Amino acid sequence: MANVYEVLDSRGFVAQSTDPEAIKEHLEQPRTCYIGFDPTADSLHIGSLVPILALVHMQRHGHRPIVLVGGGTGLVGDPSGKTEMRKLLDIKQIEGNVAALKKQLSQFLDFSAGRALLVNNAEWLLSLGYIEFLRDIGKHFSVNRMLAAESYKLRLETGLNFIEFNYMLLQAYDFYYLAKHYDCFVQMGGNDQWGNIVAGIDLIRRKKKDIAFGITFPLTTTASGAKMGKTASGAIWLSSEKTSPFDFFQYWVNTDDRDVERFLKLYTFLPLEEVERVQGLEGQELNACKTILAYEVTALTHGVRQARAAYEGATGVFGQRLLPQDLLPSSTIPRTIEQKVEAVPTTLLSRERLRDGIPAFQLFFEVGLCSSRSAARRLIQQGGAYVNDERVRQFDAPVGAAHLTEEGIMLKAGKKKIHCVRSA
């Protein structure tokens, strides 16, 4: 089996590492590694998929991943990559988020029999005596060196408070604690975490006289420069309650042509020799690769059943894309389908409301296709709104029982966003 560091590097996961040759040698044997996740919400979003899948690669290669949730550091707030202080959550909120994240991450990682661990740094950080911590840990940190870190330099212009200034010490202590108690000497994280990771490596060297390693991932953006997972309507969440599997699937189907090969390497486990065939493809064949990308990522995140439903629903609405048998043959996507629309986001409305009819701009706003009534008016006036594939000509045209079909009323905002209305 190939060394996992080489696999991660070849698939585009590695932005920086402390000593590539030494890390590869370290990972020749089963090891423990970790990544920290902030429990600032009850779901992670697409931006967290790269670190999650890095842990999956580690586990598939025989290593033990630790998911560290920041129940303690979440009470402080990480200044890395932030231009202002994030909202601080209370302990009850954080505990609820931690429980939700473990359930979500279980879709990707096998936590049975200690194959992966989820630990909460509140277990050791909340019991620290502040004076003892400063004497024992703080003395190893140079203020000048901390101020030189990118995560702090960015915030010095807008204002960095003292509680955030302590974050580097706390994260470094996390790494030291995991090295001491879990034999964990590899930390991974986003490239904005480089300074914090190096601080932890230095603390382990000073306190334990051991060598530790760090790997950072590139901060993923799309070819257009947009932050990964951010859309005009908000974040794309990994929770099906926040982002439906159908909308999740559609996000990937609409990948920019320039990103398809890169995303197949990062977000799927398809063999590299197959993914590299995508180079030079265009038109219908490249669109088929986008469909395969969407299916594979949706299956990883929501399971095969939901991925198939999203695929069939999208095909029933938007039409089937040609999927040649020799195009990415290792994909698990079904090559034949039964066209269905159950996966399309659906709203049930009373017969009385549908009988009377609802102004189109109101309905498009109500089902979430537009962020406001005024945005819905603009969409309609610009010719981008459709009811059952018929363009809506007037912003206040009534939509109701007369438009019901067997599948309901299909509303489209442009070519990419769709919603079904059915009678309750």
C-alpha positions as CSV (number, residue, x, y, z in Angstrom):
1,M,0.0,0.0,0.0
2,A,1.3,3.5,-0.9
3,N,2.4,5.8,1.9
4,V,-0.6,8.0,3.0
5,Y,1.5,11.2,2.8
6,E,2.3,10.5,-0.9
7,V,-1.4,9.8,-1.5
8,L,-2.5,13.1,0.1
9,D,0.2,15.0,-1.7
10,S,-0.7,13.5,-5.1
11,R,-4.4,14.3,-4.6
12,G,-3.7,18.0,-3.8
13,F,-4.2,17.9,0.0
14,V,-0.8,19.2,1.0
15,A,0.0,22.9,1.1
16,Q,2.8,22.8,3.6
17,S,4.5,20.2,5.8
18,T,7.2,20.4,8.4
19,D,9.5,17.7,7.0
20,P,8.1,15.6,4.1
21,E,10.7,12.8,4.2
22,A,10.5,12.5,8.0
23,I,6.7,12.5,7.9
24,K,6.7,9.7,5.3
25,E,9.0,7.7,7.4
26,H,6.9,8.3,10.5
27,L,3.7,7.1,8.6
28,E,5.3,3.9,7.4
29,Q,3.9,2.4,10.7
30,P,0.4,2.7,12.1
31,R,0.2,6.1,13.8
32,T,-2.3,8.5,15.4
33,C,-3.1,11.9,13.8
34,Y,-5.6,14.6,14.6
35,I,-7.5,17.6,13.2
36,G,-9.4,20.1,15.3
37,F,-12.9,21.2,14.5
38,D,-14.6,24.2,16.1
39,P,-18.1,23.4,17.4
40,T,-19.5,26.8,16.4
41,A,-22.6,25.2,14.8
42,D,-24.5,21.9,14.9
43,S,-23.2,21.0,11.4
44,L,-20.0,21.3,9.4
45,H,-20.2,22.6,5.8
46,I,-18.4,21.8,2.5
47,G,-15.4,23.8,3.6
48,S,-14.7,21.1,6.2
49,L,-14.7,18.2,3.7
50,V,-11.0,18.5,2.8
51,P,-9.9,17.9,6.5
52,I,-12.6,15.2,7.0
53,L,-11.5,13.3,3.9
54,A,-7.8,13.6,4.9
55,L,-8.7,11.8,8.1
56,V,-10.6,9.2,6.0
57,H,-7.5,8.6,3.9
58,M,-5.5,8.2,7.1
59,Q,-7.9,5.6,8.4
60,R,-8.0,3.7,5.1
61,H,-4.2,3.4,5.3
62,G,-4.3,1.9,8.8
63,H,-3.7,5.0,10.9
64,R,-5.9,6.1,13.8
65,P,-7.6,9.5,13.4
66,I,-8.6,11.7,16.3
67,V,-11.3,14.3,15.8
68,L,-10.7,17.0,18.3
69,V,-13.7,19.2,18.9
70,G,-12.9,22.5,20.6
71,G,-15.4,22.5,23.4
72,G,-12.8,24.4,25.4
73,T,-11.2,26.6,22.7
74,G,-14.7,27.3,21.4
75,L,-15.2,29.3,24.5
76,V,-12.3,31.5,23.4
77,G,-12.6,31.7,19.6
78,D,-9.9,31.1,17.0
79,P,-8.7,34.4,15.4
80,S,-7.1,32.6,12.5
81,G,-8.4,33.9,9.2
82,K,-10.9,36.2,10.9
83,T,-11.1,39.9,10.6
84,E,-13.2,40.3,13.7
85,M,-13.9,38.4,16.9
86,R,-16.4,35.5,16.4
87,K,-19.5,35.2,18.6
88,L,-18.7,33.2,21.8
89,L,-21.0,30.4,22.6
90,D,-22.0,29.1,26.0
91,I,-21.1,25.6,27.3
92,K,-24.6,24.3,26.7
93,Q,-24.6,25.4,23.1
94,I,-21.2,23.9,22.5
95,E,-22.1,20.5,24.1
96,G,-25.1,20.3,21.8
97,N,-23.0,21.1,18.8
98,V,-20.3,18.5,19.8
99,A,-22.9,15.7,19.9
100,A,-24.3,16.7,16.5
101,L,-20.8,16.8,15.0
102,K,-19.9,13.3,16.2
103,K,-23.0,11.9,14.6
104,Q,-22.3,13.7,11.4
105,L,-18.6,12.6,11.3
106,S,-19.7,9.0,11.8
107,Q,-20.9,9.0,8.2
108,F,-17.2,9.3,7.2
109,L,-15.2,7.7,9.9
110,D,-15.4,4.3,11.7
111,F,-15.4,5.1,15.4
112,S,-16.0,1.5,16.5
113,A,-13.4,-0.4,18.6
114,G,-11.2,2.6,18.8
115,R,-10.5,2.8,15.1
116,A,-11.1,6.6,15.4
117,L,-11.6,8.7,18.4
118,L,-13.6,11.9,19.1
119,V,-12.2,13.9,22.0
120,N,-13.3,17.2,23.4
121,N,-10.6,19.6,24.7
122,A,-12.9,20.9,27.3
123,E,-11.9,17.7,29.2
124,W,-8.5,19.1,30.0
125,L,-8.7,22.9,29.2
126,L,-11.5,23.8,31.5
127,S,-9.7,22.3,34.5
128,L,-6.5,24.1,34.0
129,G,-5.3,26.4,36.7
130,Y,-4.5,29.7,35.0
131,I,-1.4,30.6,37.0
132,E,0.0,27.1,36.8
133,F,-0.7,27.1,33.0
134,L,1.1,30.3,32.4
135,R,4.1,29.2,34.5
136,D,4.3,25.7,32.9
137,I,3.2,26.4,29.3
138,G,3.3,30.2,28.7
139,K,7.0,30.5,29.5
140,H,7.7,28.6,26.3
141,F,6.1,31.2,24.0
142,S,7.8,34.3,22.6
143,V,5.3,37.2,22.3
144,N,7.4,38.6,19.4
145,R,7.1,35.3,17.6
146,M,3.4,35.1,18.2
147,L,2.8,38.6,16.8
148,A,4.7,37.6,13.7
149,A,2.1,34.8,13.0
150,E,-0.2,35.5,10.1
151,S,-3.3,34.6,12.2
152,Y,-2.4,37.5,14.6
153,K,-1.0,40.0,12.1
154,L,-4.3,40.1,10.2
155,R,-6.2,40.9,13.4
156,L,-3.8,43.5,14.7
157,E,-5.1,46.0,12.2
158,T,-8.7,45.6,13.3
159,G,-8.1,44.7,17.0
160,L,-7.1,41.6,18.8
161,N,-8.3,41.0,22.3
162,F,-6.4,39.2,25.0
163,I,-8.6,36.2,25.1
164,E,-8.0,35.5,21.4
165,F,-4.3,36.1,21.9
166,N,-4.3,33.0,24.2
167,Y,-5.6,30.8,21.5
168,M,-2.2,29.8,20.1
169,L,-1.1,28.6,23.6
170,L,-4.3,26.5,24.0
171,Q,-4.1,24.9,20.6
172,A,-0.4,24.1,21.2
173,Y,-1.3,22.6,24.5
174,D,-3.9,20.4,22.8
175,F,-1.2,19.0,20.6
176,Y,1.1,18.4,23.5
177,Y,-1.8,16.8,25.5
178,L,-2.6,14.4,22.7
179,A,1.0,13.5,22.2
180,K,1.4,12.8,25.9
181,H,-1.9,10.9,26.4
182,Y,-2.7,9.4,23.0
183,D,0.8,9.0,21.4
184,C,-0.4,11.5,18.7
185,F,2.5,13.2,16.9
186,V,0.8,14.4,13.6
187,Q,-1.5,17.4,13.4
188,M,-3.2,18.5,10.2
189,G,-5.3,21.5,9.5
190,G,-6.0,24.4,7.1
191,N,-3.1,26.5,5.9
192,D,-4.2,29.3,8.2
193,Q,-3.4,27.0,11.1
194,W,0.3,26.7,10.2
195,G,1.5,29.0,13.0
196,N,-0.6,27.2,15.7
197,I,0.6,23.8,14.5
198,V,4.2,24.8,14.5
199,A,3.7,26.2,18.0
200,G,2.5,22.8,19.2
201,I,5.4,21.0,17.6
202,D,7.8,23.4,19.4
203,L,6.0,22.8,22.7
204,I,6.2,19.1,22.3
205,R,9.9,19.4,21.6
206,R,10.5,21.5,24.6
207,K,8.3,19.6,27.1
208,K,8.5,16.0,25.8
209,K,11.8,16.1,23.9
210,D,9.9,14.4,21.1
211,I,9.6,15.2,17.3
212,A,6.1,16.0,16.0
213,F,4.9,16.8,12.5
214,G,2.4,19.1,10.8
215,I,0.6,19.1,7.5
216,T,-1.6,21.9,6.2
217,F,-4.2,21.8,3.4
218,P,-4.7,24.6,0.8
219,L,-7.6,26.9,1.6
220,T,-9.9,25.6,-1.1
221,T,-11.5,28.1,-3.5
222,T,-13.3,27.6,-6.8
223,A,-11.7,28.6,-10.1
224,S,-13.8,31.8,-9.9
225,G,-12.1,32.7,-6.6
226,A,-15.2,32.1,-4.5
227,K,-14.8,30.4,-1.1
228,M,-15.6,26.7,-1.2
229,G,-19.2,26.0,-0.2
230,K,-20.4,29.6,-0.2
231,T,-23.2,30.6,-2.5
232,A,-25.5,33.6,-2.9
233,S,-28.1,31.8,-0.7
234,G,-25.6,30.9,2.0
235,A,-23.4,28.0,3.0
236,I,-23.7,24.4,1.7
237,W,-24.0,22.3,4.9
238,L,-23.3,18.7,5.4
239,S,-26.5,18.3,7.4
240,S,-29.5,17.2,5.3
241,E,-31.7,19.4,7.5
242,K,-29.8,22.5,6.6
243,T,-29.0,21.6,2.9
244,S,-31.1,19.0,1.3
245,P,-29.2,16.1,-0.4
246,F,-30.8,17.3,-3.7
247,D,-29.4,20.8,-3.3
248,F,-26.1,19.4,-2.1
249,F,-26.0,17.2,-5.3
250,Q,-26.8,20.2,-7.5
251,Y,-24.0,22.3,-6.0
252,W,-21.5,19.7,-7.3
253,V,-23.2,19.3,-10.6
254,N,-22.7,23.0,-11.2
255,T,-18.9,22.8,-10.6
256,D,-16.9,25.1,-12.9
257,D,-15.3,23.2,-15.8
258,R,-11.9,24.2,-14.5
259,D,-12.4,22.6,-11.1
260,V,-13.7,19.2,-12.1
261,E,-10.4,17.3,-12.1
262,R,-9.1,19.0,-9.0
263,F,-12.4,18.3,-7.1
264,L,-12.5,14.6,-8.2
265,K,-9.0,14.2,-6.7
266,L,-9.9,16.0,-3.4
267,Y,-13.5,14.9,-2.8
268,T,-13.7,11.4,-4.1
269,F,-11.7,8.2,-3.8
270,L,-11.6,7.4,-7.5
271,P,-8.2,6.2,-8.7
272,L,-5.9,9.0,-9.9
273,E,-5.2,7.3,-13.2
274,E,-9.0,7.5,-14.0
275,V,-9.3,11.1,-12.7
276,E,-6.5,12.2,-14.9
277,R,-8.5,11.2,-18.0
278,V,-10.7,14.2,-17.3
279,Q,-8.0,16.4,-18.7
280,G,-9.0,17.7,-22.1
281,L,-12.6,16.6,-21.8
282,E,-15.3,19.1,-22.6
283,G,-19.0,19.4,-23.4
284,Q,-21.2,16.3,-22.7
285,E,-18.4,14.1,-21.4
286,L,-17.2,16.8,-18.9
287,N,-20.8,17.3,-17.8
288,A,-21.0,13.5,-17.1
289,C,-17.9,13.8,-15.0
290,K,-19.6,16.5,-12.9
291,T,-22.6,14.2,-12.4
292,I,-20.2,11.5,-11.2
293,L,-18.5,14.0,-8.9
294,A,-21.8,15.0,-7.5
295,Y,-22.9,11.4,-6.9
296,E,-19.7,10.3,-5.2
297,V,-19.6,13.3,-2.8
298,T,-23.3,13.0,-2.0
299,A,-22.9,9.3,-1.3
300,L,-20.0,9.9,1.0
301,T,-21.9,12.6,2.9
302,H,-25.4,11.4,2.9
303,G,-25.2,7.7,2.0
304,V,-25.8,5.8,-1.3
305,R,-29.6,5.8,-0.9
306,Q,-29.8,9.6,-0.7
307,A,-27.3,10.0,-3.5
308,R,-29.3,7.8,-5.8
309,A,-32.5,9.7,-4.9
310,A,-30.8,13.0,-5.7
311,Y,-29.4,11.7,-8.9
312,E,-32.7,10.3,-10.0
313,G,-34.5,13.4,-9.0
314,A,-32.1,15.7,-10.9
315,T,-32.3,13.5,-13.9
316,G,-36.1,13.4,-13.9
317,V,-36.2,17.2,-13.7
318,F,-33.2,18.3,-15.8
319,G,-32.8,15.3,-18.2
320,Q,-30.3,12.5,-18.2
321,R,-26.7,13.1,-18.9
322,L,-24.8,10.6,-21.0
323,L,-22.6,8.4,-18.8
324,P,-20.3,6.3,-20.9
325,Q,-19.4,3.0,-19.3
326,D,-15.6,3.7,-19.6
327,L,-15.8,7.1,-18.1
328,L,-14.4,6.9,-14.5
329,P,-15.4,3.2,-14.4
330,S,-14.7,2.9,-10.6
331,S,-17.5,5.3,-9.8
332,T,-20.5,3.7,-8.0
333,I,-23.0,5.9,-9.8
334,P,-25.9,3.9,-11.3
335,R,-25.6,3.7,-15.1
336,T,-29.3,3.1,-15.5
337,I,-32.0,4.9,-13.6
338,E,-35.7,5.1,-12.9
339,Q,-36.7,8.7,-13.3
340,K,-38.1,10.1,-10.1
341,V,-38.6,13.5,-8.5
342,E,-39.0,12.6,-4.8
343,A,-35.5,14.0,-4.0
344,V,-36.5,17.5,-5.2
345,P,-37.1,19.9,-2.3
346,T,-40.8,20.0,-1.7
347,T,-43.3,22.3,0.1
348,L,-46.8,21.2,0.9
349,L,-49.5,23.8,0.7
350,S,-53.1,23.6,1.6
351,R,-55.7,23.0,-1.1
352,E,-57.4,26.3,-0.1
353,R,-54.3,28.3,-0.8
354,L,-53.7,26.6,-4.1
355,R,-57.3,27.0,-5.1
356,D,-57.1,30.7,-4.6
357,G,-53.7,31.0,-6.3
358,I,-50.6,32.6,-4.9
359,P,-48.8,35.6,-6.6
360,A,-45.7,34.1,-8.2
361,F,-43.2,36.5,-6.5
362,Q,-44.7,35.5,-3.1
363,L,-44.5,31.8,-3.8
364,F,-40.9,31.9,-5.1
365,F,-39.9,33.7,-1.9
366,E,-42.0,31.5,0.4
367,V,-40.4,28.2,-0.8
368,G,-36.9,29.7,-0.6
369,L,-36.0,30.0,-4.3
370,C,-35.4,33.8,-3.7
371,S,-34.0,35.5,-0.6
372,S,-36.7,38.2,-0.6
373,R,-39.9,39.3,-2.3
374,S,-38.1,42.0,-4.2
375,A,-35.5,39.5,-5.4
376,A,-38.3,37.3,-6.6
377,R,-39.8,40.3,-8.5
378,R,-36.5,41.0,-10.2
379,L,-36.1,37.3,-11.1
380,I,-39.5,37.3,-12.8
381,Q,-38.9,40.6,-14.5
382,Q,-35.6,39.3,-15.9
383,G,-37.3,36.2,-17.3
384,G,-35.6,33.7,-15.0
385,A,-38.7,32.2,-13.3
386,Y,-40.5,29.2,-14.6
387,V,-43.6,27.3,-13.5
388,N,-43.8,23.8,-15.0
389,D,-41.2,24.9,-17.6
390,E,-43.3,27.9,-18.7
391,R,-41.7,31.3,-18.1
392,V,-43.6,33.5,-15.7
393,R,-44.4,36.8,-17.5
394,Q,-45.9,38.8,-14.6
395,F,-44.5,39.1,-11.1
396,D,-48.0,38.7,-9.5
397,A,-49.3,36.0,-11.9
398,P,-51.3,33.6,-9.7
399,V,-49.8,30.1,-9.3
400,G,-52.2,27.4,-7.9
401,A,-54.4,24.4,-8.5
402,A,-54.5,25.0,-12.2
403,H,-50.8,24.3,-12.4
404,L,-50.9,21.0,-10.4
405,T,-49.6,17.9,-12.3
406,E,-49.0,14.4,-11.0
407,E,-45.6,15.5,-9.8
408,G,-46.9,18.8,-8.3
409,I,-46.0,22.3,-9.4
410,M,-42.3,22.6,-10.5
411,L,-40.8,26.0,-9.8
412,K,-37.5,26.9,-11.3
413,A,-35.2,29.9,-10.6
414,G,-32.9,30.0,-13.5
415,K,-31.4,26.7,-14.7
416,K,-30.0,25.5,-11.4
417,K,-32.5,26.0,-8.6
418,I,-35.8,24.0,-8.5
419,H,-38.5,23.4,-6.0
420,C,-41.7,21.3,-6.0
421,V,-45.0,22.5,-4.6
422,R,-47.6,19.8,-3.8
423,S,-51.1,19.9,-2.3
424,A,-51.4,18.9,1.3
